[in-house]
Amino acid sequence: MGSYWSTVNAYRCEDFTGYMIEISNRYPRVAEYLENEVGFEKWSRCHYPGLRYNITTTNMVESLNSIRIIATAITSPLTPSRESKLRPRFAQSNGQHTTQLNPITYHVKGGELEGVVDIFNKTCTCKEFDIDKLPCVHAVAAAHHAQVSVYSLVSPYYTKEYYLLAYGETIYPVGSQSQWDQFFFFKKLQTLRGVIFPTVKHHGE
């Protein structure tokens, strides 16, 4: 069901609507379910209200410690996954025709989709820049034209510095539940209850 995945990954709502029409024409009950029962914001990239992250794990401690080791060895300005995604766009931007519209806005044309880039607010009409917080091909071309570092347009959360801050400390496992100090746990819980929910004595007690 290629239309479904195209709908999921669409950056622009105009493209999303076109794909949804295709699904609705072929699978009307599926389209109704996705819109009314699930809700677009739960599965559509362009409707998602927050920031998207793609890290999952089954063993949190081992995963975090592995990332910490990787983070300390990074030599590029960005995390490995973001660097590998951004790097090809440098070459792709070479074929783009860029026109400056005002001090911060550039019209970039070339390929299948053109874009208007705002290098100050870090947006592009193609919506990739807005959603991924990583310069799209148009933004890379605009940055080159403006003689601005492409890396300055990347979200700080993708930088090596933030990566190291997030995973710089070793995470220790808590061990088996059978090894926990139950007495300490319940004593602590009792203390917290006394602080958060103090006993109220009525007059005359």
trRosetta pair geometry for C-beta under 8 A, 3 or more apart (Angstrom, degrees):
i j d omega theta_ij theta_ji phi_ij phi_ji
1 4 4.3 33 126 5 112 119
1 5 7.2 130 99 -11 74 85
2 5 6.1 -62 -155 40 40 103
2 6 6.1 39 152 -19 72 109
3 6 5.6 -58 -147 40 33 114
3 7 6.2 37 153 -24 66 106
3 19 5.3 166 -171 -164 83 88
3 22 4.6 -138 -137 105 144 126
3 23 5.2 -179 122 -65 129 83
3 26 7.3 132 31 32 155 140
4 7 5.6 -58 -154 34 29 113
4 8 6.4 32 150 -22 65 104
4 23 6.4 91 -79 -98 69 128
5 8 5.3 -44 -144 32 38 116
5 9 6.2 15 163 -2 68 111
6 9 6.4 -69 -142 49 25 96
6 10 6.4 50 155 -56 63 94
6 15 7.9 -109 159 157 95 106
6 19 4.9 -163 104 -118 103 140
7 10 5.9 -32 -148 -7 29 118
7 16 5.9 83 -152 -144 70 68
7 19 3.9 -167 -79 117 83 133
7 20 5.8 104 -127 -64 130 68
7 23 6.5 -20 -42 -27 152 135
7 44 6.8 -63 151 -112 82 97
8 43 6.0 -66 -120 155 93 89
8 44 6.4 -130 -131 -111 42 49
8 45 6.4 81 156 -19 53 93
9 45 5.6 43 -141 -11 29 141
10 13 7.6 115 125 -94 120 22
10 15 4.3 -167 -151 100 121 109
10 16 4.1 179 86 -70 146 75
10 19 6.1 -160 -47 9 140 140
10 44 7.2 -24 53 -162 95 94
10 45 6.3 173 64 52 46 109
10 46 5.5 -44 103 -16 85 124
11 15 7.2 42 51 43 59 136
11 45 6.3 -50 -91 112 46 126
11 46 5.8 114 179 -80 22 101
11 126 6.4 32 101 148 141 71
11 127 4.0 164 150 92 100 109
11 128 5.0 -43 -127 -70 163 63
11 130 7.9 127 -178 54 106 96
11 131 5.7 -150 -141 18 91 142
12 15 4.6 87 70 7 93 102
12 16 6.9 -156 98 -8 49 87
12 46 6.2 9 127 -108 3 146
12 126 6.8 -88 -53 -169 115 41
12 127 4.8 162 -76 11 68 139
13 16 5.1 -49 -144 37 40 120
13 17 6.3 46 155 -25 68 99
13 46 5.0 -173 -70 140 66 140
13 47 7.3 92 -103 -65 100 80
14 17 5.9 -50 -152 30 29 111
14 18 6.8 30 150 -17 60 104
15 18 5.7 -54 -154 34 36 113
15 19 6.5 31 153 -15 68 106
15 46 7.8 143 60 -34 93 153
16 19 5.9 -61 -151 39 30 107
16 20 6.2 30 153 -21 67 109
16 40 7.8 79 167 -156 140 127
16 44 6.0 61 -139 -160 138 129
16 46 5.2 -127 -38 42 141 137
16 47 7.3 144 -170 -30 169 100
17 20 5.6 -55 -145 36 31 113
17 21 6.5 37 154 -24 64 101
18 21 5.8 -50 -154 28 31 112
18 22 7.0 33 148 -18 62 101
19 22 5.5 -50 -156 32 39 114
19 23 6.6 36 148 -17 68 102
20 23 5.5 -51 -148 37 37 111
20 24 6.0 40 152 -22 68 106
20 31 6.3 111 -173 -139 81 111
20 34 7.9 -147 -130 93 101 134
20 35 7.6 82 -158 -68 131 114
21 24 5.5 -53 -144 38 31 114
21 25 6.3 33 155 -22 64 105
22 25 5.9 -55 -150 33 28 110
22 26 6.5 7 159 -1 63 112
23 26 6.2 -72 -148 48 29 98
23 27 5.6 -44 -178 51 71 98
23 30 6.2 -100 172 96 106 113
23 31 4.8 144 114 -79 100 102
23 34 7.5 -3 129 27 150 149
24 27 7.4 -75 -108 69 16 55
24 28 5.6 47 -168 -108 62 62
24 31 3.8 37 -90 -64 72 176
24 32 8.0 96 -122 -41 89 67
25 28 7.5 35 -103 -65 8 82
27 30 3.7 7 135 24 121 122
27 31 6.2 139 95 -21 76 85
28 31 5.7 -55 -146 37 33 112
28 32 6.3 34 156 -20 66 106
29 32 5.7 -51 -147 36 33 113
29 33 6.4 35 153 -21 64 106
30 33 5.7 -56 -150 36 31 112
30 34 6.3 28 155 -18 66 107
31 34 5.9 -55 -145 37 30 110
31 35 6.2 18 160 -11 64 112
32 35 6.1 -64 -145 43 26 103
32 36 5.7 -15 175 16 67 118
32 37 7.7 60 129 -7 67 99
33 36 6.9 -70 -121 53 17 84
33 37 4.7 -28 -159 30 61 127
33 38 6.5 53 145 -10 71 101
34 37 7.4 -7 -48 51 11 86
34 38 5.2 -32 -142 41 42 126
34 40 7.4 62 148 -84 88 61
34 43 7.2 -86 -154 56 99 139
35 38 7.6 43 0 52 11 83
35 39 7.5 45 -174 -102 29 26
35 40 6.5 8 -121 -50 61 90
36 39 7.9 1 -178 -68 8 56
38 42 5.5 -127 164 62 87 131
38 43 6.2 0 148 -3 133 125
39 42 5.0 81 79 -2 94 108
40 43 7.1 -99 -160 53 35 76
40 44 4.5 -18 -179 12 82 135
40 47 4.1 22 130 71 106 174
41 44 6.9 -52 -88 46 20 94
41 47 4.7 -113 -88 135 55 103
41 48 5.9 120 -163 -104 64 39
41 49 5.8 8 -152 -19 124 93
42 48 8.0 108 -90 -101 10 82
44 47 4.0 47 82 26 118 108
44 48 6.5 -166 86 -35 58 77
45 48 6.0 -42 -149 4 27 116
45 52 7.0 -20 -135 -56 81 158
45 131 6.3 62 163 -178 98 154
46 127 6.5 17 -117 156 102 154
46 131 7.0 -79 -104 -81 54 145
48 52 6.1 65 104 -67 155 105
48 131 7.9 87 58 -147 105 111
51 133 7.2 1 -137 -17 111 136
52 131 7.1 19 13 169 122 91
52 132 7.7 -48 57 -105 113 54
57 60 5.5 110 110 -92 135 53
57 63 4.0 -80 -135 -17 135 173
57 64 7.9 11 -118 -40 172 72
58 63 7.7 128 44 -45 48 130
59 62 4.3 10 119 35 120 114
59 63 5.7 145 83 -24 68 93
60 63 5.8 -64 -143 39 24 111
60 64 6.1 19 164 -16 65 110
60 171 7.5 -88 132 132 87 153
61 64 6.1 -58 -146 37 25 106
61 65 6.3 18 160 -12 62 111
61 171 5.1 -149 -135 111 72 111
61 172 7.3 -9 -142 156 125 11
61 173 4.7 -20 -88 -76 174 84
62 65 6.0 -60 -145 42 28 107
62 66 6.2 31 156 -22 64 109
63 66 5.8 -57 -150 34 28 112
63 67 6.5 27 154 -18 64 106
64 67 5.7 -54 -148 36 32 111
64 68 6.4 40 150 -26 64 102
64 167 6.0 -163 -170 -131 77 99
64 171 4.7 33 92 14 136 144
65 68 5.4 -45 -149 28 36 118
65 69 6.8 38 153 -19 63 99
65 170 6.3 35 -113 -143 100 72
65 171 5.9 -126 -56 43 87 90
66 69 5.9 -52 -156 32 34 110
66 70 6.6 31 148 -15 65 106
67 70 5.5 -56 -150 39 36 113
67 71 6.0 43 151 -29 69 105
67 167 4.7 -103 110 -135 103 161
68 71 5.6 -51 -146 30 29 115
68 72 6.8 27 158 -18 62 103
68 167 4.2 -149 -84 152 70 99
68 168 6.6 139 -138 -108 101 14
68 169 7.6 -105 -117 64 140 24
68 170 6.8 -179 105 -92 173 53
68 171 7.9 176 -30 0 139 90
69 72 6.3 -57 -155 32 30 107
69 73 7.0 14 153 -9 61 112
70 73 6.0 -74 -157 42 33 105
70 74 7.0 54 149 -51 68 90
70 80 7.1 -66 168 -11 122 133
71 74 5.9 -31 -158 -9 37 116
71 79 7.9 -35 -110 -119 82 87
71 160 7.4 144 -165 -158 78 72
71 163 4.7 -167 -132 138 111 103
71 164 5.1 162 156 -88 120 60
71 166 7.8 -162 -106 64 158 86
71 167 5.0 147 -11 75 153 120
71 168 7.2 -104 103 -77 142 60
72 164 6.9 95 -82 -116 58 101
72 168 8.0 107 -70 -121 95 68
74 79 7.1 -67 -116 -122 151 41
74 80 6.8 -130 -112 -50 105 83
74 160 4.9 -167 103 -123 135 113
74 163 6.7 47 3 87 159 149
74 164 8.0 -130 36 -57 123 97
76 80 7.5 116 43 -93 126 51
76 83 4.6 57 117 -110 156 153
76 160 7.0 166 88 -58 54 121
77 83 7.5 141 59 -93 64 110
77 151 4.9 11 103 -144 157 146
77 154 7.9 132 119 47 115 148
77 159 6.2 -47 161 -138 77 85
77 160 6.0 -123 -170 -6 30 109
78 82 4.3 -106 164 90 128 111
78 83 4.3 163 74 -62 108 84
78 86 6.6 80 32 20 166 139
78 151 7.1 -145 -45 -130 102 101
78 154 6.3 -78 -93 164 121 166
78 158 5.2 -4 -147 142 101 96
78 159 6.0 -71 -106 -110 55 42
78 160 6.6 -118 -94 -40 6 76
79 82 4.9 75 58 17 86 105
79 83 6.7 -159 83 -11 37 91
79 158 5.6 -107 13 -168 103 65
79 159 7.5 89 -28 117 77 2
79 160 7.0 162 -67 -84 52 52
79 163 5.0 148 -86 -80 98 139
80 83 5.8 -59 -141 37 27 111
80 84 6.2 22 163 -16 65 109
81 84 6.0 -57 -148 37 28 108
81 85 6.5 22 154 -16 62 110
82 85 5.7 -58 -147 39 33 109
82 86 6.0 25 158 -15 69 111
82 134 6.0 -153 -152 -107 101 135
82 154 7.0 102 161 -156 136 133
82 158 4.2 92 -73 -168 174 123
83 86 6.0 -60 -139 41 28 104
83 87 5.9 39 163 -37 65 107
84 87 6.1 -37 -133 19 26 117
85 88 7.6 -65 -174 27 28 98
85 89 7.9 22 142 -18 58 113
85 134 6.5 30 103 146 123 160
86 89 5.7 -65 -167 29 48 118
86 90 7.7 56 146 -32 73 89
86 134 5.9 -123 -78 -179 103 114
86 135 6.7 66 -134 56 107 90
86 140 7.7 152 -168 -82 85 125
86 150 7.3 150 177 140 124 127
86 154 7.2 -34 -88 -91 154 126
87 90 6.2 -41 -170 7 43 111
88 91 6.0 -56 -166 39 52 105
88 92 6.1 47 142 -19 78 111
89 92 5.1 -55 -138 44 42 114
89 93 5.9 50 159 -32 71 102
89 135 6.9 173 114 105 153 91
89 136 7.1 -159 -139 174 144 31
89 137 4.9 -141 -150 -92 98 65
89 140 4.7 159 136 -21 108 157
90 93 6.1 -54 -152 26 24 112
90 94 7.8 40 146 -37 54 92
90 140 6.1 -131 -91 -176 47 140
90 150 7.3 -116 -90 -14 93 168
91 94 6.0 -35 -169 -2 42 117
92 95 7.0 -60 -177 29 45 100
92 96 7.8 50 135 -30 67 106
92 111 7.8 20 179 -61 102 144
92 137 4.8 -71 111 -123 119 122
92 140 7.6 81 72 66 88 144
93 96 5.2 -47 -162 14 57 123
93 137 5.3 -175 -78 -168 78 74
93 138 7.8 169 -117 -83 97 15
93 140 4.2 -124 -61 101 150 110
93 141 3.9 -166 -163 -65 105 81
93 144 6.4 142 130 2 136 138
95 110 5.1 161 120 -178 81 140
95 111 7.1 101 98 -47 118 89
96 108 5.0 5 173 -173 129 101
96 109 6.7 143 -163 69 76 32
96 110 3.8 -141 -111 26 56 140
96 111 7.3 -33 -89 -2 85 102
96 137 6.6 159 -53 148 139 100
96 138 6.8 173 -146 -109 155 54
96 141 4.0 -55 77 -104 142 159
97 108 7.2 154 77 -156 46 50
97 109 4.9 -25 62 66 98 89
97 110 5.6 140 7 -52 72 103
98 106 5.5 -4 -167 178 100 122
98 107 7.2 152 -154 81 49 50
98 108 5.0 -12 -102 -103 79 79
98 109 7.9 175 -78 22 35 65
98 141 5.0 -174 -65 147 124 106
98 142 6.0 172 -140 -90 131 53
98 144 7.6 163 -2 72 162 93
98 145 4.2 -130 113 -55 148 150
99 106 6.7 154 77 -162 42 70
99 107 4.6 -13 61 60 98 99
99 108 7.9 -170 24 -74 65 38
99 109 7.8 15 3 4 104 105
100 103 7.9 26 -179 -99 116 20
100 105 7.6 114 -165 86 58 54
100 106 5.5 -39 -104 -105 53 82
100 145 6.6 -168 -60 140 95 128
100 146 7.5 121 -100 -80 115 85
101 105 4.4 -47 64 102 113 103
101 106 6.4 -175 6 -98 87 23
101 107 5.7 87 -46 -21 112 96
101 116 7.3 5 -6 -147 150 104
102 105 4.9 36 44 37 90 102
104 118 5.8 32 136 -158 101 71
104 119 5.6 -140 -166 51 72 80
104 120 4.1 -23 -153 -13 139 115
104 121 7.7 82 152 0 133 80
105 116 6.4 5 -173 177 101 95
105 117 6.9 162 -152 84 52 49
105 118 5.3 -19 -98 -98 80 69
105 119 7.8 -164 -82 8 30 77
106 116 7.3 170 85 -156 41 52
106 117 4.8 -13 60 58 92 99
106 119 7.0 39 3 -27 111 107
106 138 7.9 172 97 168 103 90
106 141 7.7 -160 128 105 139 86
106 142 3.8 161 60 -125 146 108
106 145 6.1 134 -132 69 149 140
106 146 7.0 -116 -51 -43 138 110
107 114 7.1 15 -179 169 83 118
107 115 7.8 177 -152 95 48 41
107 116 5.4 -21 -101 -104 68 77
107 117 7.9 -179 -82 18 20 75
108 114 6.3 177 93 -162 56 74
108 115 5.2 -7 60 63 101 82
108 116 7.6 173 19 -89 73 27
108 117 6.0 31 -5 -9 118 115
108 137 7.7 -174 136 115 142 77
108 138 3.9 161 68 -145 142 86
108 141 4.8 120 -134 81 134 132
108 142 5.7 -95 -52 -53 126 91
109 114 4.2 -11 -109 -116 70 121
110 114 7.2 101 18 -99 42 78
110 141 7.7 145 31 -82 132 166
111 114 8.0 157 62 -70 77 53
111 137 7.3 31 14 104 155 155
113 126 5.6 102 133 -111 129 114
114 138 7.4 100 -176 -101 44 128
115 124 4.5 13 177 -178 132 107
115 125 5.0 -180 -147 51 69 84
115 126 4.3 -52 -94 -22 123 104
115 136 6.8 96 -21 91 176 135
115 137 8.0 133 17 75 137 79
115 138 3.4 -57 62 -87 132 171
115 139 7.8 -53 111 -40 143 65
116 124 6.9 161 75 -152 42 58
116 125 4.7 51 37 -13 85 121
116 138 7.9 -15 5 166 10 144
117 123 7.3 170 -150 90 49 50
117 124 4.7 -14 -100 -100 74 91
117 125 8.0 -103 -62 4 45 76
117 129 7.1 86 -126 -7 93 166
117 138 5.1 -178 -54 134 118 102
117 139 5.0 161 -134 -94 135 62
117 141 7.9 162 -5 69 152 84
117 142 4.1 -127 77 -28 147 162
118 121 4.5 2 120 46 128 98
118 122 7.0 -56 93 2 82 15
118 123 4.7 14 45 52 108 90
118 124 7.5 -159 21 -71 67 46
119 122 7.0 29 -160 -82 32 52
119 139 7.1 138 -99 -149 79 84
119 142 5.6 -160 -62 129 113 122
119 143 6.4 143 -121 -83 129 70
119 146 6.0 -102 4 21 170 165
119 148 6.1 118 177 52 146 162
119 153 6.5 -76 -151 -98 81 123
122 129 6.3 -148 167 159 69 112
122 130 7.8 140 122 -94 74 52
122 133 7.5 35 146 -139 133 62
122 139 7.6 41 -150 -134 64 140
122 153 5.7 159 -117 -161 102 85
123 129 5.9 147 -150 97 24 117
123 130 5.0 33 -131 -79 79 97
124 127 6.9 -115 85 -29 77 19
124 128 6.5 -20 69 50 125 76
124 129 4.0 92 11 19 108 129
124 130 6.7 -140 41 -25 64 86
124 136 5.3 -107 50 34 160 128
124 138 5.1 132 -146 78 140 128
124 139 5.5 -104 -54 -53 132 97
126 129 7.1 84 65 2 92 90
126 136 5.6 -154 74 134 132 172
126 138 6.0 147 2 6 130 137
127 130 5.1 -56 -150 40 54 117
127 131 5.7 38 158 -14 84 110
128 131 6.4 -67 -144 43 25 99
128 132 5.6 -9 175 12 67 120
128 134 7.7 -58 149 73 90 80
128 136 3.9 101 80 -86 122 124
129 132 6.9 -64 -121 52 16 89
129 133 7.6 62 177 -102 50 17
129 134 7.2 -125 -125 76 53 38
129 135 5.9 10 -114 -127 103 37
129 136 4.6 -93 -50 -6 86 99
129 138 7.4 -90 -33 66 127 99
129 139 4.9 115 -95 -41 136 141
129 153 7.9 -41 -151 158 116 120
130 133 7.9 -10 165 -66 18 53
132 136 7.7 114 46 -66 125 83
133 154 7.2 78 143 -167 77 52
133 155 3.6 21 155 -36 125 130
133 157 7.3 30 117 47 150 110
133 158 7.1 170 110 -21 106 123
134 154 5.9 16 -121 -127 63 86
134 155 7.0 -64 -63 9 60 95
134 158 6.5 72 -86 -41 100 171
135 139 3.6 -137 -154 98 89 125
135 140 5.1 120 135 -57 125 72
135 143 6.6 -23 -139 -19 156 136
135 150 5.6 -111 36 -165 161 92
135 153 4.7 65 -65 99 115 129
135 154 6.5 -73 -10 -72 92 71
136 139 5.0 98 46 8 65 102
136 140 7.2 -121 100 -6 35 88
137 140 5.7 -53 -150 34 32 113
137 141 6.5 31 153 -17 65 106
138 141 5.8 -57 -152 38 31 110
138 142 6.3 31 152 -19 66 108
139 142 5.5 -52 -144 38 33 113
139 143 6.2 38 154 -23 65 104
139 150 7.6 111 125 -140 90 87
139 153 5.9 -174 165 143 124 157
140 143 5.7 -52 -149 33 29 113
140 144 6.6 30 153 -18 62 104
140 150 5.4 17 -125 -120 75 129
141 144 5.8 -54 -151 35 32 112
141 145 6.4 31 152 -18 65 107
142 145 5.6 -55 -148 37 33 111
142 146 6.1 18 157 -7 67 112
143 146 5.9 -64 -142 48 28 102
143 148 4.6 -98 -151 75 76 91
143 149 6.9 -46 -179 104 123 15
143 150 4.6 129 102 -87 160 67
143 152 7.8 159 -139 52 126 94
143 153 6.0 -111 -82 -14 133 139
144 147 7.4 24 -178 -77 31 38
144 150 7.5 2 -51 -60 75 103
148 152 6.1 -99 167 57 94 130
148 153 7.2 81 126 -43 119 107
149 152 4.3 94 76 -10 99 105
149 153 7.7 -173 101 -7 63 80
150 153 6.0 -60 -168 30 44 110
150 154 7.4 52 140 -33 68 98
151 154 5.5 -38 -157 10 49 119
151 159 8.0 88 -178 -103 103 101
154 158 5.3 -93 165 67 113 125
154 159 6.8 130 105 -63 119 85
155 158 5.2 88 72 1 86 101
156 159 5.3 -40 -160 6 52 122
156 161 7.5 -43 -172 70 92 110
156 162 5.6 120 146 -42 78 135
157 162 5.2 -124 -132 130 35 164
158 162 7.3 44 28 56 15 130
158 163 8.0 14 -178 -51 27 102
159 162 5.1 91 61 12 82 98
159 163 6.8 -139 102 -8 43 92
160 163 5.3 -57 -148 36 33 118
160 164 6.3 32 156 -19 68 105
161 164 6.0 -56 -151 35 28 108
161 165 6.5 27 152 -17 63 107
162 165 5.5 -52 -146 37 36 113
162 166 6.2 36 156 -21 67 107
163 166 6.0 -59 -150 35 26 109
163 167 6.5 -26 168 26 63 108
164 167 6.9 -82 -136 58 24 75
164 168 5.0 52 167 -73 68 105
165 168 5.9 -19 -117 -11 19 122
174 180 7.5 14 157 -86 107 100
175 179 4.6 -62 135 69 129 136
175 180 7.4 166 84 -61 104 67
176 179 4.9 91 66 2 83 103
176 180 7.9 -125 103 -22 53 78
177 180 5.6 -29 -163 -4 47 118
180 185 6.3 30 153 -42 116 136
181 184 3.9 29 117 21 120 117
181 185 6.3 155 93 -22 67 85
182 185 5.5 -55 -147 34 33 116
182 186 6.3 21 161 -10 68 106
183 186 6.3 -62 -149 41 28 101
183 187 6.1 28 154 -20 65 111
184 187 5.6 -57 -143 39 29 113
184 188 6.1 31 157 -20 65 108
185 188 5.9 -59 -152 36 25 109
185 189 6.3 25 151 -19 63 108
186 189 5.3 -50 -143 37 36 115
186 190 6.3 41 154 -23 65 102
187 190 5.7 -52 -150 33 30 112
187 191 6.6 32 150 -20 62 104
188 191 5.6 -53 -151 34 33 113
188 192 6.4 32 152 -18 66 105
189 192 5.7 -54 -149 36 32 111
189 193 6.4 35 152 -21 65 104
190 193 5.7 -52 -149 34 31 113
190 194 6.5 34 151 -21 63 104
191 194 5.7 -56 -155 33 32 113
191 195 6.6 25 151 -15 65 105
192 195 5.7 -58 -151 37 35 108
192 196 5.8 13 161 -3 72 113
193 196 6.1 -62 -131 49 28 96
193 197 5.3 -35 -171 46 69 103
194 197 7.5 -54 -94 67 13 62
194 198 6.4 47 -177 -104 53 60
194 199 7.5 -29 -130 -14 73 89
195 198 7.3 -5 -149 -63 13 84
201 205 4.9 -139 -169 70 95 127
202 205 5.2 89 61 -16 72 119
